Amino acid sequence: MKISKMLGIKPGMTALIGGGGKTTLMYKLANELSDLGSVIICTSTKIYEPENFCVLTDTSEETIFKALQKHRVICVGTKTTGGKLTSPNIGFEKLKRLADYIIVEADGAHRLPLKAHTEYEPVIPESINLTVLVMGADAFGNPISQICHRPELYAKIAGVDIHSRVTPETVKRVITKENLGDCLYINKAEDEAALNIARTLASMLDMPVVAGSLKKEEYICLRS
Protein backbone atom coordinates (compact mmCIF):
# COMPACT_ATOMS: atom_id res chain seq x y z
CA MET A 1 0.00 0.00 0.00
CA LYS A 2 1.18 3.53 -0.75
CA ILE A 3 2.34 5.59 2.20
CA SER A 4 0.05 8.47 1.23
CA LYS A 5 -2.95 6.19 1.74
CA MET A 6 -1.57 4.70 4.96
CA LEU A 7 -1.12 8.19 6.42
CA GLY A 8 -4.58 9.25 5.29
CA ILE A 9 -3.48 12.11 3.03
CA LYS A 10 -6.54 13.77 1.49
CA PRO A 11 -7.00 16.69 -0.92
CA GLY A 12 -6.07 20.00 0.69
CA MET A 13 -3.05 21.00 2.73
CA THR A 14 -0.84 18.60 4.72
CA ALA A 15 1.99 19.69 7.06
CA LEU A 16 5.10 17.62 7.82
CA ILE A 17 6.85 18.30 11.14
CA GLY A 18 9.52 16.72 13.36
CA GLY A 19 12.73 15.15 12.07
CA GLY A 20 14.01 11.99 10.44
CA GLY A 21 13.11 12.42 6.76
CA LYS A 22 10.48 15.13 6.21
CA THR A 23 11.87 16.26 2.85
CA THR A 24 12.17 12.71 1.52
CA LEU A 25 8.63 12.00 2.70
CA MET A 26 7.40 15.17 1.00
CA TYR A 27 8.91 14.07 -2.32
CA LYS A 28 7.50 10.55 -1.92
CA LEU A 29 4.02 11.84 -1.18
CA ALA A 30 4.19 14.26 -4.09
CA ASN A 31 5.04 11.49 -6.55
CA GLU A 32 2.29 9.22 -5.23
CA LEU A 33 -0.37 11.92 -5.10
CA SER A 34 0.44 13.14 -8.61
CA ASP A 35 -1.45 10.07 -9.87
CA LEU A 36 -4.57 11.50 -8.21
CA GLY A 37 -4.29 15.21 -8.96
CA SER A 38 -2.08 18.28 -9.09
CA VAL A 39 0.47 18.75 -6.29
CA ILE A 40 2.34 21.75 -4.89
CA ILE A 41 5.23 21.20 -2.48
CA CYS A 42 6.56 24.09 -0.40
CA THR A 43 7.81 25.10 3.02
CA SER A 44 6.93 27.46 5.84
CA THR A 45 10.56 27.38 7.04
CA LYS A 46 13.46 26.60 4.67
CA ILE A 47 14.28 23.78 2.27
CA TYR A 48 16.83 23.21 -0.46
CA GLU A 49 15.51 23.56 -3.99
CA PRO A 50 14.46 20.12 -5.26
CA GLU A 51 16.30 18.83 -8.31
CA ASN A 52 13.56 16.67 -9.79
CA PHE A 53 10.57 19.01 -9.73
CA CYS A 54 9.69 22.25 -11.50
CA VAL A 55 10.57 25.13 -9.14
CA LEU A 56 8.81 28.50 -9.24
CA THR A 57 10.09 31.43 -7.17
CA ASP A 58 8.61 34.88 -6.50
CA THR A 59 5.70 33.91 -8.68
CA SER A 60 2.03 34.66 -9.34
CA GLU A 61 -1.18 32.63 -9.26
CA GLU A 62 -1.37 32.75 -13.05
CA THR A 63 2.17 31.39 -13.44
CA ILE A 64 1.47 28.58 -10.99
CA PHE A 65 -1.80 27.71 -12.74
CA LYS A 66 -0.04 27.49 -16.11
CA ALA A 67 2.83 25.41 -14.67
CA LEU A 68 0.36 22.90 -13.25
CA GLN A 69 -1.03 22.37 -16.75
CA LYS A 70 2.41 21.03 -17.75
CA HIS A 71 3.67 19.46 -14.53
CA ARG A 72 1.74 17.29 -12.08
CA VAL A 73 4.08 18.41 -9.26
CA ILE A 74 5.66 21.82 -8.78
CA CYS A 75 7.63 23.40 -5.94
CA VAL A 76 6.78 26.99 -5.03
CA GLY A 77 8.85 29.23 -2.77
CA THR A 78 10.87 32.39 -2.28
CA LYS A 79 14.62 32.32 -2.79
CA THR A 80 16.78 32.90 0.26
CA THR A 81 20.45 32.43 1.15
CA GLY A 82 22.43 29.24 0.66
CA GLY A 83 20.40 27.92 -2.26
CA LYS A 84 17.32 27.48 -0.14
CA LEU A 85 13.66 28.35 -0.50
CA THR A 86 11.39 29.82 2.13
CA SER A 87 7.62 30.46 2.22
CA PRO A 88 5.85 31.24 -1.08
CA ASN A 89 5.39 34.96 -1.63
CA ILE A 90 1.71 34.61 -2.57
CA GLY A 91 0.68 32.92 0.70
CA PHE A 92 -0.63 29.47 1.56
CA GLU A 93 -4.34 30.26 1.29
CA LYS A 94 -3.95 31.19 -2.38
CA LEU A 95 -1.84 28.08 -3.02
CA LYS A 96 -4.61 25.94 -1.60
CA ARG A 97 -6.96 27.13 -4.32
CA LEU A 98 -4.52 26.26 -7.11
CA ALA A 99 -3.78 22.54 -6.61
CA ASP A 100 -5.51 19.41 -5.37
CA TYR A 101 -2.78 18.65 -2.84
CA ILE A 102 -0.42 20.99 -0.98
CA ILE A 103 2.41 19.41 1.02
CA VAL A 104 4.16 21.84 3.39
CA GLU A 105 7.42 21.08 5.15
CA ALA A 106 6.64 23.06 8.28
CA ASP A 107 9.62 22.35 10.51
CA GLY A 108 13.40 22.05 10.56
CA ALA A 109 15.53 19.57 12.50
CA HIS A 110 19.05 19.94 11.07
CA ARG A 111 18.76 16.43 9.58
CA LEU A 112 18.44 14.84 13.03
CA PRO A 113 15.89 12.09 13.78
CA LEU A 114 14.20 13.85 16.72
CA LYS A 115 13.25 17.40 17.60
CA ALA A 116 11.82 19.35 20.53
CA HIS A 117 9.76 22.41 19.66
CA THR A 118 9.93 25.89 21.12
CA GLU A 119 6.84 28.07 21.51
CA TYR A 120 7.20 29.41 17.94
CA GLU A 121 7.59 25.99 16.30
CA PRO A 122 6.49 24.28 14.15
CA VAL A 123 5.35 26.88 11.60
CA ILE A 124 2.04 25.34 10.54
CA PRO A 125 -0.09 27.36 8.11
CA GLU A 126 -3.80 27.81 8.73
CA SER A 127 -6.32 25.49 7.07
CA ILE A 128 -4.16 22.41 7.45
CA ASN A 129 -6.09 19.15 6.96
CA LEU A 130 -3.49 16.88 8.54
CA THR A 131 -0.21 17.26 10.41
CA VAL A 132 2.19 14.32 10.09
CA LEU A 133 4.85 14.05 12.80
CA VAL A 134 8.02 12.38 11.49
CA MET A 135 10.87 10.76 13.42
CA GLY A 136 13.75 8.43 12.65
CA ALA A 137 13.98 4.96 14.20
CA ASP A 138 17.75 5.46 14.31
CA ALA A 139 17.15 7.67 17.36
CA PHE A 140 16.31 4.71 19.58
CA GLY A 141 19.14 3.62 21.86
CA ASN A 142 21.25 6.74 21.24
CA PRO A 143 21.86 9.64 23.64
CA ILE A 144 19.48 12.58 23.37
CA SER A 145 22.51 14.87 23.26
CA GLN A 146 23.64 13.34 19.95
CA ILE A 147 20.49 12.70 17.94
CA CYS A 148 18.04 15.42 18.84
CA HIS A 149 17.57 18.98 17.61
CA ARG A 150 17.24 21.15 20.75
CA PRO A 151 18.45 18.31 23.01
CA GLU A 152 18.24 20.28 26.25
CA LEU A 153 14.58 21.06 25.62
CA TYR A 154 13.84 17.50 24.54
CA ALA A 155 15.36 16.12 27.73
CA LYS A 156 13.45 18.65 29.83
CA ILE A 157 10.12 17.77 28.24
CA ALA A 158 10.85 14.04 28.64
CA GLY A 159 11.94 14.50 32.26
CA VAL A 160 15.30 12.80 31.75
CA ASP A 161 18.98 13.70 31.59
CA ILE A 162 20.33 15.03 28.29
CA HIS A 163 22.74 12.07 28.11
CA SER A 164 19.95 9.51 28.56
CA ARG A 165 19.39 7.11 25.69
CA VAL A 166 16.21 7.41 23.69
CA THR A 167 13.55 4.81 24.49
CA PRO A 168 9.93 4.42 23.37
CA GLU A 169 8.92 5.81 26.77
CA THR A 170 11.06 8.92 26.20
CA VAL A 171 9.54 9.59 22.80
CA LYS A 172 6.02 8.91 24.07
CA ARG A 173 6.38 11.53 26.80
CA VAL A 174 7.54 14.21 24.37
CA ILE A 175 4.91 13.43 21.73
CA THR A 176 2.16 13.41 24.34
CA LYS A 177 3.24 16.65 26.02
CA GLU A 178 3.85 18.56 22.79
CA ASN A 179 0.62 17.25 21.19
CA LEU A 180 1.51 18.61 17.75
CA GLY A 181 0.81 15.82 15.25
CA ASP A 182 -2.30 14.02 14.04
CA CYS A 183 -0.37 10.89 13.11
CA LEU A 184 3.20 9.59 13.41
CA TYR A 185 5.50 8.23 10.72
CA ILE A 186 8.60 6.40 11.99
CA ASN A 187 11.22 6.34 9.23
CA LYS A 188 14.29 4.10 8.93
CA ALA A 189 12.54 1.17 10.60
CA GLU A 190 14.32 -1.16 8.22
CA ASP A 191 14.69 -4.40 10.18
CA GLU A 192 12.66 -6.45 12.65
CA ALA A 193 14.49 -5.04 15.69
CA ALA A 194 13.65 -1.46 14.69
CA LEU A 195 10.06 -2.41 13.87
CA ASN A 196 9.64 -4.08 17.26
CA ILE A 197 10.74 -0.88 19.02
CA ALA A 198 8.37 1.09 16.79
CA ARG A 199 5.55 -1.31 17.75
CA THR A 200 6.27 -0.67 21.42
CA LEU A 201 6.03 3.08 20.89
CA ALA A 202 2.85 2.72 18.82
CA SER A 203 1.20 0.74 21.62
CA MET A 204 1.76 3.70 23.97
CA LEU A 205 0.23 6.36 21.74
CA ASP A 206 -3.33 7.41 21.04
CA MET A 207 -2.77 8.30 17.38
CA PRO A 208 -2.27 6.49 14.05
CA VAL A 209 1.30 5.22 13.60
CA VAL A 210 3.01 4.05 10.41
CA ALA A 211 6.59 2.75 10.33
CA GLY A 212 8.93 1.70 7.58
CA SER A 213 11.59 2.81 5.14
CA LEU A 214 11.27 5.60 2.58
CA LYS A 215 14.47 4.29 1.01
CA LYS A 216 13.10 0.78 0.51
CA GLU A 217 9.49 1.93 0.00
CA GLU A 218 8.31 -0.56 2.63
CA TYR A 219 5.74 0.46 5.22
CA ILE A 220 3.52 -1.07 7.86
CA CYS A 221 0.58 0.37 9.79
CA LEU A 222 1.22 -0.17 13.50
CA ARG A 223 -1.80 1.68 14.85
CA SER A 224 -4.86 3.02 13.05
ABEGO torsion letter per residue (X at the ends): XBAAAAAGBBBEBBBBBEBGGAAAAAAAAAAAAAAAEBBBBBBABBBBBBAABBBBBGBBAAAAAAAAAABABBBBBBBBBGGBBBBBAAEAAAAAAABABBBBBABBAGGBABBBBBAAOBBBBBGBABBBBBBBAAABGBBAAAABBGAAAAAAAAGBBAABBBBAAAAAAAAAAAGABABBBBBGBABAAAAAAAAAAAAABBBBBBBEBAAAGBBBBABX
